[in-house]
Amino acid sequence: MGCSNLLEQMIGAQDSKPESGDWNWERQPAAATLLAGWLEAAQAANPWLRDFAERLHAESGNRLADLVDLWSRPDTPDARLAIERAGYRPLEAAAGGHLFHHPRGMFPRVLLHPRAGVAVDLRVESCADFGSAHGLSAAIEGVPGAPLRRLAVYTAGGVAVRAARRRGSLAAVITGGPCEPTLTDQALVLESFRGRPRRFADEAAGFDELAERVDAAVARVGRDVACSLFFAAERDFWERRNAAARWQASRQAALGIGWANHDHHTYRSSRVHFHRLVALFEKLGFHCRERFSPGAAAGWGAQVMEQPVCGIVTFNDVDLSPAELRTDFAHTPLGERDTLATVGLWCGLHGESILQAGMHHLECTFDFGELREQMASGGIETMRPFTDFDHLKQAFTRGELWQVEEGRLNRLVDAGRISGAEAEAFRRDGAIGSHLENLERNEGFKGFNQRGVTEVIHATDPRRQPSSPA
């Protein structure tokens, strides 16, 4: 079965219609308990895995469980009963066994196979980087550029540990043969995304150019591979503009995982171009998930989108009126307004996230409290948590201040959207640009805290940032 059929099964199994906006994500304690038991047993049997978990936590604030990509286990009646009771559902009969996923929670997939022994695949951005970081000399399975590559790490006590790098694929087993699409085509697409123009006098022309570039990439390497490469380039661009991101990226690179722990990518858009942002992501295989409506007084809303094959989620912010929160604002063109709320002002100061500005933030999974302590020790300031539940914890790093271009300030003043005094403060101090977000999810919870996000949106409004003395 191909990825397109797998995708249809995964979306259909979520038991919600994307257009309804009603995605009632709930905690999944049964699955969390089952997988925690598996991971504890695997660490007890395999000393390398246990040591890596300790290093991962101590050196980067990451949790081993958040990096597990796939469990491969013997297919027994007890195993099937256990995963079905935990909420897992079958996806397909794969060459290596039967594949299962959890449609209502954020959990690794499970492959039940007819062999003895357990394997745990750890998600990484590059098998070669992971091998280099850990002094591993084994050959990487799968040709360079293949949809799935694996590196054997260490086997002990009947538990095999492997590093796995996916690129636009849900495959559970590696097939032989030449790389398709070719490594050359993938490299050209990645170069196209990394080197694309981002500054446009007319942002509508920027959307036109990017739409053509995405179409060409999809035609060359396919939708899912193009999506994977696009967001690799997006993370690179965001990282170069954020000091906290570079600090954390260096620690994760030392462990060989890259940004494999990404949870979602957040984009800010002007009202006029929001439907075009959504359309761009739909070209890359995203479907609309829940509409995020924090309430009539908030002044903004968001469309959550997911690309299940690539495991990528975008959270897309836009200024909205109370009435518009009840509409399909993702696909309905929105007109300009005289006043700007937080999201619109950010775009006015810095440009569209998808163009000049880059992502507002990347949210990654961590041990929330541990990362805060490590960041404090490293001189990285984090803001007050805006979510602090047992199942969900969230906090931004202190916002990176970006200089604002004079032309943008003048246009905002001329349009009456900021005052002369505000323009002078932005000219002198800069304006809040981007963040890294520290997130911890437990019990597979897949949703968001609407009230908490509203509070941090207001807290990071550039008009509320502290001013330096004139």
Number of C-alpha atoms within 10 A of each C-alpha: 11 10 15 14 11 18 17 12 17 20 18 13 16 15 12 15 14 17 13 12 19 13 19 11 15 14 19 21 17 16 23 20 13 14 20 14 11 15 19 12 13 22 18 15 17 18 15 16 24 17 11 15 17 15 16 18 16 14 16 22 25 24 21 19 17 23 20 22 22 22 22 24 20 18 16 12 8 10 13 17 11 15 20 16 13 18 17 22 20 20 22 17 14 15 14 15 20 18 23 23 24 24 18 21 23 21 24 22 20 24 27 21 20 13 12 12 14 20 20 23 22 24 24 24 20 21 25 20 18 23 20 14 14 13 10 15 12 11 12 16 17 20 18 15 21 23 21 21 23 24 24 20 20 15 18 15 14 12 22 20 21 23 26 24 27 24 20 24 21 19 19 20 15 16 16 10 9 13 15 14 15 14 16 11 15 20 12 14 23 21 14 18 20 17 10 14 13 18 14 14 7 8 16 13 12 18 20 12 15 19 18 12 16 22 16 15 25 19 11 17 21 17 20 24 25 28 25 21 23 20 17 16 18 18 18 15 15 22 23 11 19 19 18 23 22 16 15 22 17 13 16 20 16 16 21 22 24 20 21 19 20 20 24 20 22 20 22 27 27 24 22 16 19 25 18 20 22 22 17 20 19 16 17 22 21 24 20 21 23 24 25 22 21 20 15 15 10 19 20 24 26 25 21 25 24 21 23 21 24 22 15 17 20 22 23 24 25 25 26 24 16 16 8 16 20 12 12 15 20 20 13 13 14 18 9 13 14 7 12 20 19 23 26 23 21 25 22 19 26 21 23 27 24 19 19 16 23 25 24 27 26 25 22 21 24 27 19 21 14 16 22 20 15 16 19 12 10 12 11 17 16 21 16 14 16 19 21 16 12 10 17 20 22 25 24 22 22 18 23 17 18 18 16 21 13 12 10 16 23 14 14 18 16 12 12 12 19 18 14 15 10 15 22 13 19 24 15 15 19 20 26 24 25 28 26 25 26 24 23 26 24 18 21 22 20 20 17 17 16 14 14 16 17 19 14 17 16 16 16 21 17 21 19 12 17 10 13 8 7 7
